[in-house]
Amino acid sequence: MSVMSEFKEFAVKGNMVDLAVGVIIGGAFGKIVSTLVTNVLMPPIGLLLGGADFSNLAITLKPAVGEVPAVLLKYGVFLNAIIDFVIIAFVLFIVIKGINAMKRKKEELPAEVPAPTAQEVLLTEIRDLLKKSS
């Protein structure tokens, strides 16, 4: 089987479409979380910590000289990214936990008992008749 035919089979099965949808939704969700962290969560936290704006927190490694900008170690942006990651990881944990719970419920459902065969039904009737006659 050639690589192209394998890829065509993979794409037709829907795996490619599922992956694309997941990536697009994940990217959009990441932007929402980043906005939430930057514009909603970090300002009150910064206010509680003395008015610090985390996105502007940085250590100057080399000051600006003339028109050459300063070299900064922007650890505030890194802190925002860490908070983004923790929120996204927590939401994914909750989603996966829910999916696993649904799978467990589905597995716990009793399997359907097969209907008795005609022979079993006949034997059951014979047994019941014998019990009545005794």
C-alpha positions as CSV (number, residue, x, y, z in Angstrom):
1,M,0.0,0.0,0.0
2,S,1.5,3.3,-1.0
3,V,1.9,6.3,1.2
4,M,-0.7,8.3,-0.7
5,S,-3.3,5.6,-0.5
6,E,-2.7,5.2,3.2
7,F,-3.0,9.0,3.7
8,K,-6.2,9.0,1.6
9,E,-7.7,6.2,3.7
10,F,-6.7,8.1,6.9
11,A,-8.2,11.3,5.7
12,V,-11.4,9.6,4.5
13,K,-12.0,7.9,7.9
14,G,-12.6,11.2,9.5
15,N,-9.6,11.3,11.7
16,M,-8.1,14.2,9.8
17,V,-11.3,16.2,10.1
18,D,-11.6,15.4,13.8
19,L,-8.0,16.5,14.3
20,A,-8.5,19.8,12.4
21,V,-11.6,20.6,14.3
22,G,-9.8,19.9,17.6
23,V,-6.9,22.1,16.7
24,I,-9.1,25.0,15.6
25,I,-11.3,24.9,18.7
26,G,-8.2,24.5,20.9
27,G,-6.6,27.6,19.3
28,A,-9.8,29.6,19.8
29,F,-10.1,28.3,23.4
30,G,-6.5,29.3,24.0
31,K,-7.2,32.9,22.9
32,I,-10.2,33.1,25.2
33,V,-8.2,31.9,28.1
34,S,-5.3,34.2,27.3
35,T,-7.7,37.2,27.2
36,L,-9.4,36.0,30.4
37,V,-6.0,35.8,32.2
38,T,-4.6,39.0,30.8
39,N,-7.7,41.2,31.1
40,V,-9.8,39.7,33.9
41,L,-7.7,37.7,36.3
42,M,-4.4,39.5,36.4
43,P,-5.5,43.1,37.0
44,P,-7.2,42.2,40.4
45,I,-4.3,40.0,41.4
46,G,-1.9,42.8,40.5
47,L,-4.0,45.2,42.5
48,L,-3.9,42.9,45.5
49,L,-0.1,42.7,45.1
50,G,0.4,46.5,45.2
51,G,-0.7,47.5,41.7
52,A,1.7,45.3,39.8
53,D,0.9,44.8,36.1
54,F,2.2,41.3,35.4
55,S,2.5,41.8,31.7
56,N,5.0,44.7,32.3
57,L,7.1,42.9,34.9
58,A,10.6,42.5,33.6
59,I,14.2,42.6,34.6
60,T,16.5,44.9,32.6
61,L,19.5,43.0,31.5
62,K,20.9,45.9,29.5
63,P,19.6,49.4,29.6
64,A,18.6,51.3,26.5
65,V,21.4,53.2,24.9
66,G,20.3,55.9,22.4
67,E,18.0,54.4,20.0
68,V,18.9,50.8,20.9
69,P,16.1,49.4,23.0
70,A,16.7,47.8,26.4
71,V,17.2,44.1,26.7
72,L,14.5,42.8,29.1
73,L,13.8,39.5,30.7
74,K,9.9,39.7,30.6
75,Y,9.0,37.2,33.4
76,G,5.5,38.8,33.8
77,V,4.5,37.6,30.3
78,F,5.8,34.2,31.3
79,L,3.7,34.2,34.5
80,N,0.6,35.0,32.3
81,A,1.5,32.0,30.1
82,I,1.8,29.7,33.1
83,I,-1.6,30.8,34.4
84,D,-3.0,30.3,30.8
85,F,-1.6,26.8,30.8
86,V,-2.9,25.9,34.2
87,I,-6.4,27.0,33.3
88,I,-6.4,25.1,30.0
89,A,-5.0,22.0,31.6
90,F,-7.7,22.1,34.4
91,V,-10.5,22.5,31.8
92,L,-9.1,19.6,29.8
93,F,-8.9,17.6,32.9
94,I,-12.5,18.3,33.7
95,V,-13.6,17.4,30.1
96,I,-11.6,14.2,30.1
97,K,-12.9,13.2,33.5
98,G,-16.4,13.7,32.3
99,I,-15.8,11.6,29.2
100,N,-14.3,8.8,31.2
101,A,-17.2,8.9,33.6
102,M,-19.6,8.6,30.7
103,K,-17.6,5.6,29.3
104,R,-17.6,4.0,32.8
105,K,-21.4,4.4,33.0
106,K,-21.8,2.8,29.5
107,E,-19.6,-0.1,30.5
108,E,-21.5,-0.6,33.8
109,L,-24.8,-1.0,32.0
110,P,-25.8,-4.7,32.1
111,A,-25.5,-6.5,28.8
112,E,-28.8,-7.5,27.3
113,V,-29.8,-11.0,28.2
114,P,-30.5,-12.9,25.0
115,A,-34.1,-14.0,24.5
116,P,-34.6,-17.7,25.3
117,T,-34.6,-20.1,22.3
118,A,-37.7,-21.9,21.3
119,Q,-36.4,-25.1,22.9
120,E,-35.8,-23.3,26.2
121,V,-39.3,-21.8,26.2
122,L,-40.8,-25.3,25.5
123,L,-38.7,-26.9,28.3
124,T,-39.8,-24.1,30.7
125,E,-43.4,-24.8,29.9
126,I,-42.9,-28.5,30.4
127,R,-41.3,-27.9,33.8
128,D,-44.1,-25.6,34.9
129,L,-46.7,-28.2,33.8
130,L,-44.9,-30.9,35.7
131,K,-44.8,-28.7,38.8
132,K,-48.6,-28.2,38.6
133,S,-49.4,-31.8,38.2
134,S,-47.3,-32.9,41.2
